[in-house]
Amino acid sequence: MLVEERLKQAKKIFIGTKQTKKALEKGETQLVFVACDAEKRVTEPILKLCKEKEIELVFIATMEELGCLCGIEVGSATAAIVQ
């Protein structure tokens, strides 16, 4: 299954950097998506947490595309599939 399909079919996702960070800190995250065009100051803490906790990362080309995959009408810098 493509990673994008996993995001669309996930039962529970957290959208946005604050929600993604909270899920990572609680150890609830299975997979994290990061938009390549998001500001580094926004995504860097997420990338660091993923590395520390050995969480799989998937990079999506744009924030707009990530938002669309999440089913929202605005862009998103990060999103996470949670357990």
C-alpha positions, 0 to 999 in steps of 0.5 A, a space after each residue: 500500500 502506498 504511504 499516501 493511501 495509508 494516510 487517507 485510510 488511517 483511522 486516526 491522524 493528527 494534523 499540524 505540528 503541535 498535534 504531531 509533536 504531542 503524539 510523538 512525545 506520548 509515543 502514539 505515533 506510527 508514521 509521520 508525514 512532513 511537507 518539504 516546503 514547510 519552514 525548517 523552524 517548524 519541521 526541525 523539532 518533529 524531524 529530531 523527535 522522529 529520529 530519537 524515537 525511530 519513527 518512520 518519516 515520509 516526505 510530501 512535496 508541498 504543504 498543500 498536497 499534505 493538507 489534501 491527503 489529510 482531507 483538509 482544505 488548507 496546507 499542513 506542515 506535518 501530520 501523523 498516523 497514530 495507533 
